[in-house]
């Protein structure tokens, strides 16, 4: 995770467009206003790169510096599968894997202190953001069905303009049926969430081989 500068990537929108995730994920003119880092056991999520179900089985570390670094602000992170149950049949898309509200990043002053007292990037990343609320939907790692192809898993980071609105009751919590075909766009609008950053990765069933998937996904 690059420590300085914390600059949003200019490659995010082209990557989303290539993956046919615009406008489902973000509007055509979207530009991230926050640098977002997601790591699984020290392995960073890179735009459009493939990760395995095993690598993504446990909740990742979320690191970012807020949109307004001098203010105490709260954010919500989501992880959604836009190819459920498969890219050829998206009737359950998006499938809600995780909704974690109440993420509070350190201020600019706090970051200076962290940089001076931590010994590694991993340690810094794990301390940059505090979780102040329970998960609105508990983390459930990717589990693509065998033969279903590569799925697009998208992390969405939102500024909470009205903190406290994202709860288990409002999302449907951990009920399996409520996770599928989630109307996240309506939810985001209703709860006053402002998209500030996003990243995504691909994932396939461990039994699927690359040769079997050629031509099955336009975003390969």
N, C-alpha and C positions, 0 to 999 in steps of 0.2 A: 504494500500500500504506500504510494508516494505521500510523504509527509507535507512537503511544501513545494509549490503552492497548492492549496486546495481549490483547484479550478474545475468547473464543470467541463465535461468532455464535449467537443464539437462533433464527435463521430456518432453520438447517440442517435440522433434523428435519422441519418442515412442508414444506420444498422436496423432501426425499427422499420423503415420503409422497405428495405430489402427483404425483411422477414415478414412483410405484409401485416404488420402490427399497427399501422396507421390507417384509419383513425381509431381503431378499437382501443389502443393503449394511450395514445397521445394525439393531439391535433397536428395537422400538417405543418404548422408554424412553431411547434414546441421547441424550446431551448431550455435545457436544464439550468437551474439557478443555484444548484448545490452539487458539490462533489460527493458521490456516494461510493462507498466501498463495502462489498459483501464478501466475507470469507468463511469457508467451511474448513475447520481444522487447519487454518493457515493457508489454504488454497483459495485464491481470489477468483470470484466470478468475473470472467471477461466477456465482453459483448459477443453474444452468439456462439461462444465456444461450448463444446460438449462436456458435460459432467455425468458421472454415473449415479444410479440410485444409491449405491453404497456410499459414495462421496457426499451425497446431499441428504443423508438419512436423519441427521440431527440438526437442530436449530443453529443457524449461522450467526456470526458476529456482524453486527451492523455498525458502520462507522461513518460519520459525516460531520461537517461543521455547518451550523445552521445558516439559513438564508440571511438572517440578520445577526451576525456573530456577537454583537454587544447586548443582545436581548435574551431573556429566558423564554424560549419557545418550545412548544410540544409538537411532535410529529407522529404520524402513523405509517407503518410499513405493511405492505401486502405482498403475498406471493400467489400468483394465479397461473393456472394451466389453460392455455388458449387452444388446446388440441385434445380435449376430452370428449369421448373416450379415445378418439384417434383423429389424425389430420383429415382423414377421408369422411369422418362422421363426427362433427363437432356439436352434437346435440346437447352435451353436458357442459359446454364451454361458456364462460370460463369457470373452472373448478377452483374453489377457494381453498388454498393450502395453508394460509397463515394470514392473520390480521393482528398486528401488535400496535396498539396505540400508546400514547404516553411516553414516547421516546424524547428525551431532553438532552440535546448536545451541549457540550461544554462551551462556555463563552470564549471569546478571543483571549481574554486575560487568563482564563483557566487553561486554555490550550498552551500558552507560553509556559505555564507552570508544569504542565504534564510533560512537555517536550524536554524540559530541563531536569526532570526527575525520573523519567522512565528510561529503561535501558535498551528497548527494542521496539520495532514497528508494531509487532504483534501485541505487546503489552500496552502501547499507546492506543492502538485501535480499540482494544477491549475496554478501555477506560474513557474513551471520548464521549460515549453516549450512555446515559442512565435510563433504565426502564422504570417508570413510575406508576404503571397501571398493569393489571392482569391482561393476559391475551384475550382479545375478543373472539378469536378463533385460534385454538392451539396449533402449533406447527405440526404438519404431517408431510413427511418427505415425499418426493416424486415416486410414483409407482406405475409407470406406463405398462399397459397390457402387452403381453408377448404378441409380436407381429403388428403392433399398432403404429410403428414408425417413430420418427423423432418428434418429440413434443416441444413446444416453445413455452418455457417457464419464465414469467416476468415478475420482477420486483418493482413495486411502485412506492415511492416515498412521497408523502403528502404533508404539507404544513396544516396543522389544525387551527383554523381561524376561530373556532369555537371549541376549545378543549373540553373533553368529557363527554362528547357526543357518541364516540365509538365504543360500544359495549358488546358483551356476549348477547344480550337481548336484542340489540339492533342488528347484529350480523346473522344471527341464527346459531351462534356458538359452535359447538363441536358436533352437532347433529349431522350425520353423514349426508342425508338427503338434502339438507339445506346448503351444503357446500357446492352442489352442482348447479350449473346454469345460473350463477349468481349475477344479479343485475348491478354490477359494481358501479357503472356510470351513474345510475340513479342514486345509489347509495352515497357516492362521493358528492354529488350535487346537494343532496338533502342534508348531509352532515357538514357542509362548508369546508370541504377538504381541497387544498390547492396543490396540484402536482408540481413538485420541484425537482424530482430526479427519478430515473428509472434505469434498469439494466436487465439483461435477460441471458438465459443459457438454454442449451438443448439437452435433452435427455431421452434415452431409449431403454427399453427392457434389456436386462443383462443377457438374455438369450438371443436377442436380435443381432444379426451380423450386418456389417456395412453393405456388403454386396446385395443383401436382400432388400435394402431400402433405397437403392438408386432409382430415381424417378418417382419415388413415393411422396417426396416433399419438395415443394418448389423452393424452399429456403435452404436446402442443403448447400 
